[in-house]
Amino acid sequence: MLVNSLTVFLDSLVYAAVYPLSILFFIFGVDDLLISFFLWWNDLKPARLSREEFLYINEQNEKRIGILVAAWHEAGVLSKMVRGNLSLIHYENYDFYLGVYPNDPQTLQEALQLQAEFSHVYVVINPRPGPTTKGQMLNELVKSILENESSLGKKYDGFLIHDSEDLIHTHSLKIMNWLLNDYDFVQVPVFSLPVKYRNLVAGTYIDEFAETHTRDLLVRSFLELPIPSAGVGTAFSRRLIQSYLSDQGGCLLNSNTVTEDYELGLSAGKHGLKSKFACYYMKNTSQSSHGKPEFIATREYFPKYWNRSVRQKTRWVLGVALQGWENLGWSGGLSNRYFLYRDRKGPLCNLVGGLGLGLFLISLIRASQSPIFFSGFSRSGIIISLLGANFAIMIHRIYVRFRSVHFIYGIRIALLSPLRFPISSAINAMASANAVFQYLMGRTLKRTIQWVKTEHEIPDDFSLGIRSEFKQESKVQINNKSNTK
């Protein structure tokens, strides 16, 4: 009797929940269809650099660029990152600035060793013990650079933000050097490094970044809207720094948010500064590429364990959707506000997706127990139409991700994209629930939300400078350049 009562209650709950969830899923789905339509209508896609364009970019006078790296407990990856990138970057006029803490002796020692070994490397020790926030550390780096330019005899034209696990593309600095002639904020794509097929959690980052950085950001750039920083692969001009420092009390970044980089990018518009999403690729002629394009992008590993992924995405949702709304409001024209809405719909959209996934699984279980379960939906033509439309929208989303991943990584990695789709939805739903809870607790208890660091890893061979896809591409292009002279 009790089992029958619970079954009736569960069925009633499913039937009641399917209406609001279906409506919300449809609204969010139409929103995504609009982006697809806009891309198709304007023929927007990543831009392939011709040989002539590449040579022109390479011939530009090199601006002095400072690469800013905030490091806390990064002794395991910092040396590999710096050594590998120093060996591969096809640029001369740049320096690394490593921000470390006095109470992190392992990272501090590693950074000082790099400074002693390489003339391109400088160490800045934060006057405050760690961990603070990435924003606070980057502010200290900028402050130290500007204060010591005269004594160093160097004046920087641009700056570039990276993390301790980043693989900087061989030609990234060349692209940024070229674009900083006309723009004050430049973001290159960020993609996950390929991972083993069984690492489904890490694979969700392959799908999400491939989709976002070959679709949404292209539309924002086409509309000349401010571009949100990805936190790495972000370049900005000296004029941007001077404008921000003047307007924000001597601080480049807001150190009271967990996604200070996001706000850095979106604030460019109110300062009258131009932004650019630099999504460029070249034809890769190496045999190992299997015909895949070589994107000029930052690559890195992302978390491969469930709890670490939820923790990282909790910070993203919290900073972008909730703190971003609080700190930035709804500024700009209609187009900018529309994309602010897309940034901030995340918590609700992710929760709807997670609840919808749970509802679908429960429905399958109940249908296996009672063949007439789905007949409860057939009594309403509206719900049948919504479910049919939502199913088509979901297929479109899966196809879009598959196509984006296939373009960047090839068919073998793309084939697993549909399998990773529900995993991505479940992680994002948990992260959104955590973010809303943390935000509400912080507001209620009037306490500062703490920044939570992500554990980083980097390819073992990267410090040796043997990333074949980068070196091969660099070799081909440099040889082409020399042959024209």
C-alpha angles and dihedrals in degrees: 000000000000091000091052091049092051090048092052091047092049092049091049090050092051093048091048096046096047093071101057093035092050092049093049092044089052093050093050091043094054087051089059092045089057090059091051091049092049091050091050095044093051095035092235118176140135111297121242114219114226121219090254093051092048092052091049091052091049092053094058116113108260117247117212107258128190117208110212119207121180110202131189118166091346099134090122096059111016097085093046091049096050096042094046095048093045089056095049109034110108096212135087110197103070143094136201118233112196116199112205138166129243091230094054100075097170094055091040092053092048092049093049090050090054091049091052092049103043129046089207093064130083129176125217117192113209112235088220123069116248152297100043115139132292088246092055092049093049090050089055091049093052092045092051093047094050092046094050102040093099095051091046093046090230131118117192122221096188143008134216128203121217139159130232094259100048126125104209112208116247092244102034094105091049090055092047093046089055096045095045086071088074106015135055097202124042128177123188120200120274118214134176119248112247112274134196114283093243091059094087095160093054088044091063088070089056089057099041098046093043090054098042097043095048096042124018097037091047089058093047091050093046089054089048092240125151111278119226112234117242089213092248133054088033119140127185136179130247088246090060091052093049092048093049094044091051094048099038104048097264096314126116095194135034103248092191096074132071092224102045091154092061091055091045090063099041093049092063092084096059089052091055092247126143122237132202134192103211104206103167133149138181133213107266111219097182116115092231093060094072089212096303115145118250106235118204091232143129113257131195145148119267128203114296097190124081099232093047092049092050090049093050095046090046087062092048094050092044094050101038104037104027108025090034090057091048096046103036104029119194104311130159133036130316095279093051092047090050091057091044085057090051090052092049101042087075100098095048094037092050093047091049090050092049093046090046090053090050091047091051093051092048090049091052091051093048092046090054089054097041120025090200093058095101091050087079089070095048092069090076121059090194094058092046090053092047093048091049092049092046092050089054091048091051091051088051091051092049091048092049091053092045091051093048093048092045092054093053105031107019134244101301095060092038093057090068093051095092090051091052093049097086090042090055090048093051094048092048092049092053091045092051092050090050092047094051091047093049092046094050092046091050092051093044096048092035093230131140114258108239123233111241116209122226119228110244136209134180134195111281093230096048095093087059092059095235102130093141098199091057098042094045092051092047091050094050095049096044091050089051090052094050092049091060095059 
